[in-house]
Amino acid sequence: MPLEIKENVYWVGAIDWEERDFHNFEIPRGATYNAYLIVDDKVALVDTVKHKFFGEMLRRIEEIVDPREIEYIISNHVEIDHSGSLPYIKKIAKDAKVIATEKGKRGLCKYYDCADWEFQTVKTGDEIKLGKKTLMFIEAPMLHWPDSMFTYVKEDKLLLPNDAFGQHIASAERFDEELGVEEALYWAKVYYANILMPLGNLVNKKLNELSSLEVDMIAPSHGVIWKNPAKIIEAYRKWANFEAEEKVCIVYDTMYHSTTLLAKAIAEGVASKGVEVRLFHTRNDPWSEIVAEILDAKVIAVGSPTMHNNMFPPVAGFLHYLKGLKPKKKLGVAFGSCGWGGGAVREINKMLEQMGFEIIDEGLEVKFRPSEEELKKAFDLGVKIAEAVKTK
Ligand code: FEO
């Protein structure tokens, strides 16, 4: 069933309950691909869905209008989770004009045979009148790709920002209030951390630009629709500025549980000072959720056993992923166990320095299994970490 989200504006997207991997971003709760149909004197479809859900989108559209009546297909973003059904709907709505940025047009024509498509390219501030409703376009490069743009329905104060403000969660609920605003914000944080964390400066600029618009609903192309736009805008501002909570994330892996013992002792030391601490295991916990917790943590403690004078491969892989997300304003510390020569702590420190972390301790490396004395050192390291959280 389609859902009317504003008068004559309908959600006609698809729910992907099965997907667990979005270009290597683990999505344990699935995804949605939101497309919106705006019915006025002229009919516009804003974005489409992944191609395998074309039939689902088409059925929803057919409940509202004859799809041949679509006059505009607005492509806010080329990525195929949004454009995948465009060639198929274009075969039905043969005369529909495709609206995209110049880069969007170029991208679409690289993915699809667009020889017969009529395009209208748009820039920030350009408008299309559908009848009573006016669509205004806002370029949003790198949110998420260079071609991205937002569509704003002026009369409805409705922002359709494609990937921005999205969440990867499959749900029967379509609105933040139905899912629960806190849950929606959590999945928005996971999404932001894995997709937009490196782009905080651009996010901030876009938020400043949006502040001149009246927005009373944000309908992204993934997840639930925000009836409470102020909450997600405020969260985006906080995340874009790396505003940290008094929180420590301990991320580790282990061969024979020695590094686990150190991680737990460090966590006890942190908690003894009343500072929030979370432990994550790089093979048991989804990286997508670990980086979401890192986004607003002050200190990241990374633990690894040594293997071949280096980090344990899952820890190295995780740090490689984290490095690409360019976290800022973080304090770091390394710990781990080794059999003889060591090396993991040295390599973790190097990696944390490359990421611009402030290293607050040279780190703790113990041989084989930690002794009681070494566990006490780990606890004390936790206390030192907690003090750094409160003072730095
Ligand atoms: Fe949801 Fe950048 O695609």
Residues whose N, C-alpha, C, O or C-beta is under 5 A from the ligand:
A	BS01	FEO	E79 D81 H144 D163
